[in-house]
């Protein structure tokens, strides 16, 4: 895991891959929150909060993962983040949120 560099919408923290996130959630026995932020440059970034700690989503090369469009981001989150407690999309002054189903 490497350090975040000035991510908008989140304090500096640590980068984590999706597989590391799943291992950490399993080890800690808890779910996680997902926050997708729309940056001023037009890209979307994802921040996970687990056990009161924030992590940016990392690429396999150790860079912060960014999406240009919302649809591929939502497809990724739908496929890889089934065990989230809450999911929020932040764009401008709007925040859209979804809580996990009770059986998660």
C-alpha positions in Angstrom: 0.0 0.0 0.0 1.4 3.4 -0.9 0.5 6.9 0.3 -2.1 9.1 -1.4 -1.0 12.4 -2.8 -3.5 15.3 -2.4 -6.7 13.4 -3.3 -9.6 15.8 -3.6 -12.5 15.1 -1.3 -10.5 13.0 1.2 -7.6 13.6 3.6 -4.3 12.0 2.7 -4.2 8.3 3.5 -3.2 5.0 2.0 -3.8 3.3 -1.3 -5.3 -0.2 -1.3 -6.1 -2.6 -4.1 -9.5 -4.2 -4.2 -8.1 -7.6 -3.2 -6.3 -6.1 -0.2 -9.6 -4.4 0.8 -11.4 -7.7 0.7 -8.7 -9.4 2.8 -8.7 -6.6 5.3 -12.5 -6.6 5.7 -12.5 -10.4 6.1 -9.7 -10.2 8.7 -11.4 -7.4 10.7 -14.8 -9.0 10.2 -16.5 -5.8 9.2 -18.0 -4.1 6.1 -16.7 -0.8 4.5 -18.1 2.4 3.1 -17.5 3.5 -0.5 -17.2 7.1 -1.5 -16.8 8.0 -5.2 -15.7 11.6 -5.7 -16.0 13.6 -8.9 -12.8 15.7 -9.1 -12.5 19.2 -10.6 -10.5 17.7 -13.6 -13.5 15.5 -14.5 -12.2 12.2 -13.2 -13.9 10.0 -10.6 -11.9 8.5 -7.7 -13.0 6.0 -5.0 -12.3 6.1 -1.3 -13.0 3.2 1.1 -13.5 3.7 4.8 -13.0 0.6 6.9 -12.5 0.6 10.7 -12.3 4.5 10.7 -9.5 4.5 8.2 -9.6 5.9 4.7 -8.0 4.2 1.7 -7.9 5.3 -2.0 -8.3 2.6 -4.6 -5.0 1.7 -6.1 -4.1 0.4 -9.6 -1.8 -2.6 -9.9 1.0 -0.1 -10.5 0.4 1.7 -7.2 -1.3 4.8 -8.6 -4.6 6.2 -7.6 -7.3 4.6 -9.8 -9.4 7.2 -11.8 -12.3 6.9 -14.2 -13.3 9.4 -16.8 -16.9 8.3 -16.9 -19.4 7.3 -14.2 -20.8 4.2 -16.0 -17.6 2.2 -15.9 -17.0 3.2 -12.3 -20.5 2.0 -11.3 -20.0 -1.3 -13.2 -16.7 -1.8 -11.3 -18.3 -1.0 -7.9 -21.3 -3.3 -8.6 -18.9 -6.2 -9.5 -16.3 -5.8 -6.8 -18.0 -4.1 -3.8 -20.9 -6.3 -2.9 -20.2 -6.3 0.9 -20.2 -2.5 1.4 -22.2 -1.0 4.3 -22.9 2.3 2.4 -22.0 3.8 -1.0 -22.0 7.5 -1.8 -21.4 9.4 -5.0 -20.2 13.0 -4.5 -20.4 15.5 -7.4 -20.4 19.2 -6.9 -22.8 20.0 -4.1 -24.8 16.8 -4.6 -24.3 13.5 -2.7 -26.2 10.3 -3.8 -26.2 7.5 -1.3 -27.2 3.9 -0.9 -27.1 1.7 2.2 -26.4 -2.0 2.0 -29.3 -4.5 2.1 -29.9 -5.9 5.6 -28.7 -9.4 4.6 -25.2 -8.2 3.6 
